[in-house]
Structure formats: structure tokens, C-alpha cells
Amino acid sequence: MTLAPPPPPPLSSSSAVRLRLSVQPAQGRMPRRIDGAWWPRSTDLTSELPRLLGGLPPAWGHVSSVLVDEAVWAPFPGRLLVDDQVVRLRRTTSRHAPSTVCLLAPGHGRWDLLVVPPAATEAEAGGLMDSMDTAVKDSLGLGTAVR
């Protein structure tokens, strides 16, 4: 198991998690393919994942398992200790779809986030995040929230 340091406190906008989540309707959770978009700063999952998990809404609960496309990330262990909680890291190879990260929280749900390549420019990342936003708005008539 790898011990990951807690995510650094956001001191500036450059250290904040780059995450856009779909807004859920007041009536409850509606199923959808993508629940948001995440733009990590590097391909080092052991340093990026604690920041992502720290930026998620508290209502999502404790994420205990994460499924990622191993082709996108530098080699990583099977488990990671984040905020004194073990997170199981699982690998997949998805060549037919954009890269995603699947977050599982027992008793709370599953969330799938589009992963914007770390090397993307701000314009490219904004375009990908906006396209995810547009697809959600078109299919559900909802907006987004940025954390």
C-alpha cells in the first residue's frame, strides 16, 4: 500500500482541484453516463487522486474504489491510503471511449468523470468540459457546478 499525503490546502486557484460536476435535480439522482469532468495536473495518480477526493461533495461519502484507464496514468499501486482511508485502485483499458475515472462509494453511489488530459491547454480543457456540460444540458436540461 502506498501512503499518500493529504491534499494540500488550496492556497490559490492554481492549486485547487479542476473539477466540474453535473448538478443533480432536486427530485433525486438521475442516471447518466458522465457525472462531470476532472482535469488533473499530472499523470501521477497517487498525487492527483487525494486532491480529487478532497474536492468532492461530502454527500458523495467515502470513495472506497476507483477504476481508471491504466494507459493514461503512470504506474500506480493497487491500494492508496488517503485521509486514513484505504482506496482500492483498479485498472481498465478502454480504447473505444474517452478516458474516465469511476468512483465507487458503498451506500452512496457511483460517479463517472471524464478525465481531461493533463497536457491539455486551458482552451482544450475548457472545450472538453463545456462539451460535457452541453451534453448534460441537452439530455437533462441541467447546469453544472465548478468546485
Protein Blocks (a to p, Z undefined) as FASTA:
>chain_A
ZZdddddddfbfklpccdddddddfkbccddfblbdcddfbfcfklmmmmmmmmpcfklo
pafbdcddfklpccddfbdceehiacdddddddfkbccddddddehkbccddddddfklc
fklmmmmmmmmmmmmmmmnopacddZZ
